[in-house]
Amino acid sequence: MGLLTAGGGSPMHFLDKGEGRAILFIHGWLMSGRVWSRQYPLADSFRLICPDLRGHGETGGADFSYDSCVADMVALVDSLGLKRLVVVGWSMGAQIALRLSAILPERVAALVLVGGTPLFCSEEGYVHGLPRTEARSMAMRLRRSFNKAAADFFFGMFSPGEISRDAATLLAKEIGGVLPSTEVALTALDELVGSDLRPLLRRVRQPVLLVHGGDDPICLPGASAYMHAELQDSTLRILPDTGHVPFLTSPAEFNDCLSAFLRKVHGAD
């Protein structure tokens, strides 16, 4: 586990595992870098870097924002001297990955957006998000009973029949870490709900792999289909009968898909 003093003065924890081409994995809301544990076998061929975002996991800091997270990722990339890296972002992390690619266009060789969306809530002209009432309801539940709301969110990420309750409980223990504070969770939720990255999509020059669970109940599959139509160079993979975390419930298929994309991208260097 590495340690870097982030811009806000809080130590940022990150896993740095393997050798070869670098892959920066950015996790989603309420999670930590440990969520990528089933991608660790890729370290046989690639260098995996899995940070805990500000206020998540083992990284401290209450001043969460997308701007601060992107600044932290830039500092990490600079500190490790990474060039031509692939950035993998899941859910909220997909939005941070998109913003990072715009900040470091010469150093980010490609993007992989997993269960991502450019706009979390539906609005006129965009039907691929959840109703805003669901986001407001989640915020209320977090304030009322944080641990219960976080647990309900975790178990609600899977599609019906995708995984048993017992298996999901074991998975939670495998990837579980320190939950963010209620304040950080609510601030991050506000960032997710308030961000509209649709204008950014057509400015992305890097090749992009879009991976989405076909039954994702959190970020709807239509969001990746929308991005696929807007991006200049993208590949769309919808994994049937999977929910919001295909890299955890179908790791072999996900890792094979990611490896094939990486070979394609790096073969073009």
Buried (B, 14 or more C-beta within 10 A) or exposed (E): EBEBEBBBEBBBBBBBBBEBBBBBBBBBBBBBBBBBBBBBBBBEBBBBBBBBBBBBBBBBBEBBBBEBBBBBBBBBBEEBEBEBBBBBBBBBBBBBBBBBBBEBEEBBBBBBBBBBBBBBBBEEEBEBBBEEEBBEEBBEBBEEEBEEBBBEBBEEBBBEEBBEEEEBBEBEEEBEBBBBBBEBBBBBBBBBBEBEBBEBBEEBEBBBBBBBBEBBBBBBBBBBBBBBEBBEEBBBBBBEBBBBBBBBBBBEBBBEBBBEBBEEBBEEE
